[in-house]
Every structure is written in C-alpha cells, then in structure tokens.
Amino acid sequence: MAQSSDEIVKREIIDKIGVEFNGLQLMVFPESSDADQIPFGDEGGLTFGVNGTLYGSCDACWVIKQPWKNPYNNKIVQYTPVVALEGTDALNRGSSGNAQYQRFHHALGAVKAGLIGVYYLRKGVHKIQEDLYGMAFNATQVEKGTYLIIDNLDELKLLLSVIHDASGLKDFIEQKMKSMHHVFKEKFDRIYGNWDKFGEERSTLIYDKYVIKYSGRMKRNFTDGSQRAGHIAVGEMFLTKYYFPGKHVFYLWPKMTQGDVDYLDAHKIDDKEWRILRNEDGVSIITIDDLENVPLVVKKELKQIADEPLKGDALRIFNRDVDIIVNGLRRGIIVLKSQLGRNIN
C-alpha cells in the first residue's frame, strides 16, 4: 500500500533530523493516531490556538522541557513548544492550485500562539503557489509568532540548529522573510501589477478600511460531509486577510441568508473550520441579508439556486446576479447595512 502524505512527511523528518536535535525533543504521532488533533498539552496533542479557538492540527513539533502557558486555554503545561510543522506531499499529488491554501491555517495556530510555524511542502512535480509566501510574510508582520514556508528539510534543520542563538535565529528569519516577500512580489507584479487588477481577478472589492471578498458558498457546503468547503473557505479567507493586513474583511456569500448562518452556528458549533470562520479577528461572514438595495429579482434568483452546485444554468444565474451586486457596490447603489460599520471602527 502506498504511503500517505502525512506518513511520508513524518518518516522523512525522523530519518533526516531524528527524535532529538540541538536540545529539542520531537513530538510526532503515528499516522493511525488522532492524538495530534487534540490541543497541545500534557496529554499530547499538536493542535494550537488562542482564546478558545483551535486551528488545524500539525504533524510535528519540537519542544523543550519547560513550563508554558497555553494561550488557547491558559493552562500551564510541562513542555514549551518551539517550532510546529504542518507538512504535506501535495506537490507530488496533483496539488498545483489553491488546494495548497487549505492547510495554511494548520501551522497558523502555532504562529498566533507566538511560536514559529512551518508549512512544509515537500518538493515535487508542482511548485509552491507564490500566494503562500505573501500570506506567511504578512502573517508574520501582524501575528505574535513567525510563519515560514519551506520546501526542504535542510532549511528546517538549519532553523533548528540556530534556535537557541538569538542573533543567528534573527538573521535566519530576516533572510527568510526577504526571500518569501521577493517570491510573492515578483509573481504579484508580473500577474497583476496593482491591487485594482488583483481585485478584479480575485473576486475582491477594496475600500479604504475594508475589503469585500465574495464567493459562491452555500449552506450544503458545510453540512454535506463529502465536501471540503470548510477548508476551502478558510483558505480563501486567510489569503484575503493577510493580503490586506489592517483592513477588515467582509466575506460575502450571496447565495446564503442570515438564517443559513444561524443554522450553521447552532449545528456546527464543534466544527473547527466553522469556528475559525466565525471567530477570526477582523473577519465578518456576511450574506445577501447584509446588503441594502439588492434588486428583488436578484434575491429571488439566488434563493432559487441556493442549494445548487455552481455549474450549468445555476452558474450562469449566479455570475449574472453577482455582477449586478458587485457593480451596485462599486457605484454605491448597493451598500452594507449600517450596523456592519461597527466592525471597522
């Protein structure tokens, strides 16, 4: 049987770096275990978070035996995490596009907790999407910890080798930040050139204090277990948030209503991705009900396709109606409801 992506990464880490390195102890669980999905603590766990919100589980973490106050639940644990890693062999498994964003939040929990979070995409036939470098760069600027995107374990080993050397670690991180920003900026300048062009091509309206990112999410995306819409939506949200640090993000789902959101709030309370979407600082999920002056025919048509996948006639109707909404927002005819303004003061 072929090895899974997680199994390949975990075995490679153990073989290349070992279970102890430079005074750090490696925490890693067998692929068959689900222990990595519980919060980091004395019982194990490789999932990090802050203020009661957990992010995705990591595959490995390097720790030292020293008490640490976990910002997720304010409990004191006996080991201090230093570097947390989310790894994937996705570049060898057909992941050439935005599927790479879907695991971004796994290491982000560690970054928000003040650690070094590493998203390791093992070198393969596809390249790392340059967007990830920009997201990680900006996350490092605004969050408590440091976010690194790497594609080889030699670089990770170098990081671990300077982890106790304040000057060496600072130099490593500064050089890595410069490198990541360069990769992101070169792609951005070549493909878009300016933020207006980015907004047009990436379903984003850009204002002074906020942005509106719109997409075709529907309630069934989050209630049908066969779909991975939660991961996709979280990835899109974080790309937007970290592309526009300092601006509030309104994540607009025009196929959905406030009633749909209320239903998911009540029934997906334990869903990790839904909790992230609903609790992320500087991000608001909004629906067709949060817009004023939307033509009644548009509301009616979007309601008729509310549960339909975006293909065929449903896609044609959605695109036409979203064009009306977007053009209305640009011209100031359609506006956000006034109470939303409190989110960006």
HELIX and SHEET records of a PDB file:
HELIX    1   1 SER A    5  ILE A   17  1                                  13    
HELIX    2   2 ALA A   35  GLN A   37  5                                   3    
HELIX    3   3 ALA A   90  ASN A   92  5                                   3    
HELIX    4   4 ASN A   98  ARG A  103  5                                   6    
HELIX    5   5 PHE A  104  LYS A  112  1                                   9    
HELIX    6   6 GLU A  130  VAL A  142  1                                  13    
HELIX    7   7 LEU A  153  SER A  161  1                                   9    
HELIX    8   8 ALA A  166  ILE A  191  1                                  26    
HELIX    9   9 TRP A  195  GLU A  201  1                                   7    
HELIX   10  10 LYS A  219  THR A  223  1                                   5    
HELIX   11  11 ALA A  229  TYR A  243  1                                  15    
HELIX   12  12 GLN A  258  HIS A  267  1                                  10    
HELIX   13  13 LYS A  272  ASN A  279  1                                   8    
HELIX   14  14 ILE A  288  ASP A  290  5                                   3    
HELIX   15  15 LEU A  296  GLN A  304  1                                   9    
HELIX   16  16 GLY A  312  ARG A  331  1                                  20    
HELIX   17  17 SER A  338  ILE A  344  5                                   7    
SHEET    1   A 6 GLU A  20  PHE A  21  0                                        
SHEET    2   A 6 LEU A  24  MET A  27 -1                                        
SHEET    3   A 6 ALA A  60  ILE A  64 -1                                        
SHEET    4   A 6 THR A  80  THR A  88 -1                                        
SHEET    5   A 6 ILE A 116  LEU A 121  1                                        
SHEET    6   A 6 THR A 146  ILE A 150  1                                        
SHEET    1   B 2 THR A  47  VAL A  50  0                                        
SHEET    2   B 2 THR A  53  SER A  57 -1                                        
SHEET    1   C 2 TRP A  68  LYS A  69  0                                        
SHEET    2   C 2 ILE A  76  VAL A  77 -1                                        
SHEET    1   D 4 THR A 204  ILE A 206  0                                        
SHEET    2   D 4 TYR A 210  TYR A 214 -1                                        
SHEET    3   D 4 HIS A 248  TRP A 253  1                                        
SHEET    4   D 4 VAL A 283  THR A 287  1                                        
SHEET    1   E 2 LEU A 291  GLU A 292  0                                        
SHEET    2   E 2 VAL A 335  LEU A 336 -1                                        
END                                                                             
